């Protein structure tokens, strides 16, 4: 993967700082495994104050914002506001780091959450299980709420023009530069360019998203890849492409939907960077 000096300095600083508090960080693995990256970011975010601040900067630069971190942050903020003791807060951090690992890629529902908690409890010492279970139960509303907020953001934008495939294409086509939208389906992509698109579509299928939404999201992902070809490679390449492309939309709701897709697609796009 090609990294410019700015990226190397930022990531090296993060890895050096993190090593003192959470152990060795494999930078290559941060880009090849989203699960590993999630674990590292969560541990770093909940450790030393300076490292937590640096973690926020790195996550923002890499456009990596897992729901688990957001929900944990909200949960801890509530504990602080309620004046909960430091011992309980530190215990919460410890067990939530473990629980987040079990929650990775799970469905956002009560049954899946309980299964993750049960798996965690099985690996906890008997004397730790009551506190572990109590924290998991207290955390659930925050975790499920973050998922609902994320789903709501997507659904509000999607419902405006995804009632049917034909209708959605009419709305998007009327707002996009017609030549780009109409020809993207026949555009040729290299194997390296196709890989992140295929991974993204596979993840959408796993989530049970409708075929109409998948078809439109696939086109938008292809547009991002095509626009990226002509962008100068640096730390902000992806963000620049997104900023330029969103202005092809004349309607605010479609701009918002495109931004949702761009955030979803970013982690898969990273595989294209690795191939360069």
Residue pairs with C-beta under 8 A, 6 or more apart in sequence:
1 28
1 31
1 270
1 273
1 274
1 276
2 233
2 273
2 276
3 11
4 233
4 234
4 235
6 234
6 235
7 61
7 235
10 57
10 58
10 61
10 235
11 27
11 30
11 58
13 54
14 25
14 44
14 54
14 55
14 58
15 25
15 27
17 48
17 50
17 51
17 54
18 25
18 40
18 43
18 44
18 51
19 25
20 48
21 44
21 47
21 48
21 51
22 40
22 43
22 44
22 47
22 51
25 40
26 36
29 36
29 37
30 36
30 37
30 40
31 37
31 270
31 273
31 274
32 274
34 267
35 104
35 105
37 64
38 66
38 68
38 69
38 100
38 104
39 97
39 100
39 101
39 104
41 55
41 58
41 59
41 64
41 66
41 69
42 66
42 68
42 69
42 72
42 96
42 97
42 100
43 97
44 51
44 52
44 54
44 55
45 52
45 55
45 56
45 69
45 72
45 73
46 52
46 72
46 76
46 93
46 96
46 97
58 64
59 65
59 69
61 235
63 238
63 239
63 263
63 266
63 267
64 266
64 267
65 263
67 143
67 146
67 147
67 150
68 100
68 103
68 104
68 143
69 100
70 146
71 139
71 142
71 143
71 145
71 146
72 96
72 100
72 139
72 142
74 142
74 145
74 146
75 92
75 96
75 138
75 139
75 142
76 89
76 92
76 93
78 142
79 88
79 89
79 92
80 89
91 131
91 135
92 135
92 139
95 120
95 131
95 132
95 135
95 136
96 135
96 139
98 120
99 116
99 117
99 120
99 135
99 136
99 139
102 116
102 117
102 119
102 120
103 113
103 116
103 143
106 112
106 113
106 115
106 116
108 144
108 147
108 148
108 151
109 144
110 140
110 144
113 140
113 143
113 144
117 133
117 136
120 132
120 136
121 129
121 132
121 133
124 132
153 260
154 260
157 253
157 254
157 256
157 257
157 260
158 213
158 257
160 171
160 253
160 257
161 167
161 168
161 170
161 171
161 172
161 253
161 254
161 257
162 168
162 210
162 212
162 213
162 216
164 212
165 211
165 212
165 215
168 212
168 213
168 216
169 216
171 254
172 181
172 216
172 219
172 254
173 181
173 182
175 248
175 249
175 250
175 251
175 254
176 248
176 249
177 248
180 223
180 226
180 248
181 219
181 223
184 219
184 222
184 223
184 226
185 219
185 222
187 222
187 226
189 197
189 222
189 225
189 226
192 272
192 275
192 276
193 225
193 272
195 271
195 272
195 275
196 221
196 225
196 265
196 268
196 269
196 270
196 271
196 272
197 218
197 221
197 222
197 225
197 268
199 268
199 271
200 217
200 218
200 221
200 264
200 265
200 268
201 214
201 217
201 218
201 221
203 268
204 213
204 214
204 217
205 214
209 217
217 261
217 264
217 265
220 258
220 261
220 262
220 265
221 261
221 265
221 268
223 245
224 238
224 241
224 242
224 245
224 262
224 265
224 269
225 269
225 272
227 241
227 244
227 245
228 237
228 238
228 241
228 269
228 272
231 237
231 240
231 241
233 276
238 262
238 266
238 269
242 258
242 259
242 262
245 258
245 262
246 255
246 258
246 259
246 262
249 255
249 258
